[in-house]
Amino acid sequence: MELRYRYDRQMGGDYYVTEALLSGVPRFSEQGTDVLDGFSSEEFQDRLRRFHGEIKGVLTRARVIVEIGNTYADEVLFAAKIYPSRKRMALSRAELRVLDENSRELIE
């Protein structure tokens, strides 16, 4: 059983469906993995690596990782001591690891 809320700066929507009907939910298949699903730090970094631009914008993309919205992104970046406007490509592996750790801790 899963509950997800998709907003994307537009009116959100709720769908209560069985697993067999998930394919009928618009854009559900485009979403990334939930931040609490237990994937490795390397996988977290790989997901971020595909995207360029400011790190806050990358974190809030539902295609990268689900559950990190605008407010959580601010908190995660503050805890990791990373400016939201820094480019994702400018972050070191150590900074990405800290970002991964903080994202999981703050959302739990």
C-alpha angles and dihedrals in degrees: 000000000000136000119198131168118205118197111155092178091293133087108304126224139211124218124186105192141142119255089258090061098047091101088066094060108099114251093350092126090055093062122104127231120293111260090235096052092102103247120156127268088246090056090048090054092046091054091052093044092067091066132065130199134061114349094233091057091048093050094051095053109109088210089066104042129343123229099037105107130168097285096043091047090057092049094045093049092046092051090048091048092235122138111237092228095057114115115252090230091058093060119101124227089254091054091048090050091052089047090053093049093048094046091056095042096049096047097046 
